[in-house]
Amino acid sequence: MSLAERIGALLRLRIVRFGAVGGAGFVVDEAVLWTFHHLLGLDPYSARVISIFCAATFTWWGNRNLTFAEHAATGGAGALAREWLKFMLANAVGALANYGTYVLCVRFAPLPLGNPLIATAVGVAVGLVFNFTLSKRFVFRPG
């Protein structure tokens, strides 16, 4: 199997496409945060609220076009708005799972798992599983 075939096989995996969209969403998150906080002078907390909203909206768009394209909503603005809202609600659950895992690791896990940097990575991984599962089952399901 050639390298191109291996890359093609990887890109056919939904979880890989979901991770790629999430990685791009992280870049959007950081760029919007930097723009609103450093360039426009907004406080870091308000800037973070805006950046999270923009990143979540970006990942909804990416997942509906790349990860779950075959199950994306069709039918106009109302259908898109309902899909976007379901995605945002599903990701809110993932964000809570991410934060809860982080807190548990930092407070109760031995080192190195209790290190905040390692705990953050564990929390992101747990949040990714929640977001993928909830998006697949509730947002972009076969209709």
Disulfide bonds with the S-S distance in Angstrom:
none
